[in-house]
Amino acid sequence: MLGEGVKSFKNNGAKVVTQNGLEVETDLIFLSIEVRPENELAVEAGLHMGERGGILVNDYLQTNDPNI
C-alpha cells in the first residue's frame, strides 16, 4: 500500500487504520520512512559523501579525513 498514510494501529498492531479510514487486518507491518541525513557540517569539513548524503567510510569506519 505505497503512499498510503497510517492514521493508527488497533489490536496491538493486528489492524492498521489508514488516513482514508480503510482498516486492514495484518500479521506483519513494514513501515518505510524517507530519512535524509543532516550533513551540512560534514560537507563543509570536506568529507566524502555517498549518493544518499551519508558520510562515506572504509572497512574500519574511517572517513577520508585522517583526523576523524
Backbone as CSV, one residue per row, in Angstrom:
resi,resn,N_x,N_y,N_z,CA_x,CA_y,CA_z,C_x,C_y,C_z
1,MET,0.847,-1.171,0.000,0.000,0.000,0.000,0.893,1.235,0.000
2,LEU,1.636,1.395,-1.049,2.570,2.506,-1.169,1.835,3.832,-1.194
3,GLY,2.381,4.803,-0.495,1.814,6.134,-0.497,0.613,6.303,0.407
4,GLU,0.217,5.268,1.092,-0.943,5.321,1.983,-0.471,5.680,3.380
5,GLY,-0.988,6.767,3.937,-0.594,7.196,5.267,-1.286,6.387,6.346
6,VAL,-0.567,6.122,7.425,-1.124,5.390,8.559,-1.673,6.388,9.563
7,LYS,-2.917,6.183,9.941,-3.552,7.034,10.947,-3.371,6.444,12.336
8,SER,-3.555,5.120,12.456,-3.405,4.474,13.760,-3.287,2.968,13.587
9,PHE,-2.955,2.327,14.705,-2.912,0.868,14.783,-3.931,0.440,15.824
10,LYS,-4.559,-0.700,15.603,-5.527,-1.253,16.554,-5.138,-2.684,16.894
11,ASN,-5.678,-3.183,17.975,-5.478,-4.580,18.383,-4.000,-4.953,18.442
12,ASN,-3.196,-4.112,19.098,-1.757,-4.361,19.239,-1.055,-4.541,17.900
13,GLY,-1.457,-3.800,16.902,-0.827,-3.854,15.587,-1.416,-4.868,14.643
14,ALA,-2.469,-5.574,15.062,-3.102,-6.563,14.183,-3.999,-5.905,13.136
15,LYS,-4.290,-4.624,13.322,-5.121,-3.891,12.366,-4.517,-2.504,12.176
16,VAL,-4.442,-2.078,10.922,-3.932,-0.753,10.563,-5.092,0.072,10.043
17,VAL,-5.187,1.314,10.513,-6.193,2.243,10.011,-5.458,3.298,9.206
18,THR,-5.824,3.457,7.933,-5.156,4.411,7.053,-5.784,5.798,7.195
19,GLN,-5.117,6.795,6.618,-5.629,8.165,6.637,-6.989,8.267,5.960
20,ASN,-7.256,7.371,5.014,-8.534,7.362,4.297,-9.611,6.588,5.041
21,GLY,-9.280,6.047,6.235,-10.269,5.317,7.027,-10.338,3.831,6.735
22,LEU,-9.532,3.343,5.804,-9.515,1.922,5.484,-8.875,1.147,6.628
23,GLU,-9.506,0.065,7.083,-8.950,-0.776,8.137,-8.472,-2.083,7.522
24,VAL,-7.212,-2.427,7.768,-6.595,-3.593,7.152,-6.094,-4.529,8.248
25,GLU,-6.577,-5.775,8.245,-6.084,-6.802,9.164,-4.711,-7.246,8.664
26,THR,-3.784,-7.483,9.585,-2.434,-7.826,9.161,-1.731,-8.717,10.174
27,ASP,-0.772,-9.485,9.692,0.095,-10.286,10.543,1.462,-9.626,10.695
28,LEU,1.821,-8.807,9.703,3.141,-8.190,9.674,3.035,-6.825,9.010
29,ILE,3.729,-5.836,9.575,3.683,-4.477,9.045,5.103,-4.004,8.768
30,PHE,5.324,-3.461,7.573,6.584,-2.810,7.220,6.295,-1.334,7.034
31,LEU,7.051,-0.498,7.704,6.933,0.944,7.516,8.180,1.437,6.811
32,SER,7.992,2.233,5.789,9.117,2.804,5.055,9.022,4.315,5.160
33,ILE,10.021,4.897,5.821,10.018,6.328,6.053,11.291,6.912,5.460
34,GLU,11.138,7.899,4.614,12.306,8.522,3.999,13.027,9.387,5.021
35,VAL,14.303,9.162,5.160,15.120,9.932,6.090,16.323,10.457,5.326
36,ARG,16.586,11.730,5.495,17.762,12.334,4.863,18.698,12.809,5.972
37,PRO,19.977,12.471,5.858,20.919,12.873,6.916,21.169,14.377,6.925
38,GLU,21.381,14.913,8.110,21.805,16.303,8.262,23.323,16.294,8.140
39,ASN,23.839,16.672,6.974,25.267,16.502,6.694,25.998,17.804,6.377
40,GLU,25.383,18.927,6.662,25.986,20.214,6.292,27.387,20.380,6.884
41,LEU,27.558,20.046,8.149,28.862,20.180,8.797,29.896,19.264,8.138
42,ALA,29.502,18.035,7.834,30.422,17.092,7.199,30.830,17.564,5.801
43,VAL,29.883,18.099,5.057,30.183,18.631,3.719,31.157,19.800,3.837
44,GLU,30.897,20.709,4.782,31.790,21.854,4.989,33.187,21.417,5.424
45,ALA,33.265,20.271,6.106,34.564,19.753,6.551,35.297,19.034,5.428
46,GLY,34.653,18.860,4.272,35.299,18.227,3.128,35.256,16.710,3.134
47,LEU,34.354,16.139,3.931,34.256,14.677,3.945,33.564,14.182,2.680
48,HIS,33.951,12.999,2.227,33.333,12.403,1.046,31.943,11.894,1.413
49,MET,30.985,12.146,0.518,29.593,11.772,0.749,29.149,10.699,-0.235
50,GLY,28.238,9.870,0.213,27.639,8.858,-0.650,26.502,9.455,-1.460
51,GLU,25.878,8.641,-2.312,24.794,9.086,-3.194,23.613,9.651,-2.418
52,ARG,23.332,9.072,-1.260,22.171,9.490,-0.470,22.517,10.522,0.598
53,GLY,23.749,11.026,0.587,24.125,12.080,1.503,24.782,11.625,2.787
54,GLY,25.008,10.337,2.936,25.694,9.833,4.121,27.204,9.956,3.981
55,ILE,27.891,9.965,5.102,29.350,10.064,5.096,29.949,8.731,4.670
56,LEU,30.829,8.770,3.678,31.495,7.550,3.226,32.622,7.177,4.188
57,VAL,32.678,5.899,4.530,33.739,5.383,5.396,34.311,4.113,4.783
58,ASN,35.503,3.721,5.260,36.119,2.493,4.777,35.706,1.314,5.680
59,ASP,36.351,0.175,5.507,36.010,-1.019,6.289,36.268,-0.847,7.783
60,TYR,37.063,0.155,8.134,37.371,0.426,9.550,36.581,1.626,10.079
61,LEU,35.549,2.036,9.300,34.685,3.167,9.642,35.444,4.491,9.752
62,GLN,36.505,4.621,8.939,37.287,5.844,8.883,36.828,6.681,7.694
63,THR,36.776,7.988,7.884,36.435,8.889,6.787,37.690,9.195,5.979
64,ASN,37.559,10.044,4.967,38.720,10.441,4.177,39.606,11.431,4.936
65,ASP,39.136,11.960,6.065,39.929,12.872,6.892,40.651,12.043,7.948
66,PRO,41.974,12.023,7.950,42.712,11.186,8.899,42.511,11.583,10.369
67,ASN,41.988,12.762,10.619,41.752,13.210,11.990,40.351,12.866,12.494
68,ILE,39.553,12.260,11.651,38.181,11.896,12.057,38.032,10.381,11.977
